[in-house]
Amino acid sequence: MTVKTVGLDLAKDVFQVHCVSATGRKIINKKIKRAKLLAFFETLPRCVVGMEACGSAHHWGRELRKLGHDVRLMPAAYVKP
């Protein structure tokens, strides 16, 4: 199964990553340290990455776009904990 959509919860040091297949099946749900985040996304195929629009979201969005991912920022009101 390949990853089609990724939900990324941004934080200061540890990020939560939730990956879903095209059929909606959960593939990956794990915590990743800041230093290893870009290395993790380099291993993934190009996919849609959704994250809450916050202070650091634009920085991470630029970095993930450099890797070829389609980044979508969402207002905080639409993000479910």
Kinemage of the C-alpha trace (Angstrom):
@kinemage 1
@onewidth
@group {chain A} dominant
@subgroup {mainchain}
@vectorlist {calphas} color= white
{ca met a 1} P 0.000 0.000 0.000
{ca thr a 2} L 1.199 3.475 -0.774
{ca val a 3} L 0.650 6.629 1.212
{ca lys a 4} L -1.714 9.111 -0.464
{ca thr a 5} L -2.507 11.549 2.366
{ca val a 6} L -0.548 12.615 5.452
{ca gly a 7} L -1.829 14.531 8.450
{ca leu a 8} L 0.962 16.371 10.248
{ca asp a 9} L 0.509 17.804 13.746
{ca leu a 10} L 3.218 20.399 14.296
{ca ala a 11} L 4.796 20.933 17.709
{ca lys a 12} L 8.055 22.212 19.162
{ca asp a 13} L 10.101 19.012 19.242
{ca val a 14} L 7.946 15.943 18.529
{ca phe a 15} L 5.535 15.838 15.578
{ca gln a 16} L 2.641 13.410 15.134
{ca val a 17} L 2.345 11.894 11.642
{ca his a 18} L -0.768 10.057 10.412
{ca cys a 19} L -0.551 8.444 6.951
{ca val a 20} L -3.575 7.123 5.023
{ca ser a 21} L -3.851 5.055 1.831
{ca ala a 22} L -6.100 5.879 -1.148
{ca thr a 23} L -8.811 3.627 0.314
{ca gly a 24} L -8.750 5.472 3.656
{ca arg a 25} L -6.882 2.770 5.577
{ca lys a 26} L -4.442 3.924 8.265
{ca ile a 27} L -0.889 2.986 7.313
{ca ile a 28} L 1.329 4.921 9.731
{ca asn a 29} L 0.571 6.738 12.984
{ca lys a 30} L 3.701 7.672 14.900
{ca lys a 31} L 5.681 10.398 16.613
{ca ile a 32} L 8.758 11.792 14.888
{ca lys a 33} L 11.426 14.108 16.292
{ca arg a 34} L 12.076 17.421 14.553
{ca ala a 35} L 15.547 16.373 13.398
{ca lys a 36} L 14.198 13.278 11.609
{ca leu a 37} L 11.072 14.769 10.009
{ca leu a 38} L 12.539 15.670 6.611
{ca ala a 39} L 14.327 12.320 6.375
{ca phe a 40} L 10.981 10.585 6.975
{ca phe a 41} L 9.233 12.590 4.233
{ca glu a 42} L 12.071 11.873 1.799
{ca thr a 43} L 11.188 8.174 2.025
{ca leu a 44} L 7.498 8.759 1.225
{ca pro a 45} L 6.135 8.970 -2.323
{ca arg a 46} L 4.692 12.336 -3.365
{ca cys a 47} L 1.426 12.854 -1.498
{ca val a 48} L -0.930 15.438 -0.011
{ca val a 49} L 0.210 16.736 3.375
{ca gly a 50} L -2.359 18.527 5.546
{ca met a 51} L -1.357 20.597 8.555
{ca glu a 52} L -2.774 23.298 10.779
{ca ala a 53} L -1.824 26.829 9.750
{ca cys a 54} L 0.348 28.072 12.613
{ca gly a 55} L 3.610 29.947 13.050
{ca ser a 56} L 5.923 27.223 11.809
{ca ala a 57} L 3.562 25.710 9.215
{ca his a 58} L 4.812 27.949 6.414
{ca his a 59} L 8.413 26.913 7.055
{ca trp a 60} L 7.574 23.204 7.030
{ca gly a 61} L 5.314 23.692 4.030
{ca arg a 62} L 8.193 25.167 2.022
{ca glu a 63} L 10.516 22.349 3.048
{ca leu a 64} L 7.987 19.655 2.124
{ca arg a 65} L 7.212 21.318 -1.216
{ca lys a 66} L 10.920 21.137 -2.052
{ca leu a 67} L 10.573 17.349 -1.668
{ca gly a 68} L 7.643 17.319 -4.123
{ca his a 69} L 4.718 16.991 -1.710
{ca asp a 70} L 1.429 18.887 -2.113
{ca val a 71} L 1.046 20.846 1.139
{ca arg a 72} L -2.355 22.108 2.310
{ca leu a 73} L -2.702 24.446 5.290
{ca met a 74} L -5.978 24.402 7.244
{ca pro a 75} L -7.405 26.962 9.662
{ca ala a 76} L -7.273 25.875 13.306
{ca ala a 77} L -11.077 25.713 13.454
{ca tyr a 78} L -11.070 22.765 11.012
{ca val a 79} L -8.403 20.721 12.827
{ca lys a 80} L -9.601 17.966 15.145
{ca pro a 81} L -7.374 16.978 18.101
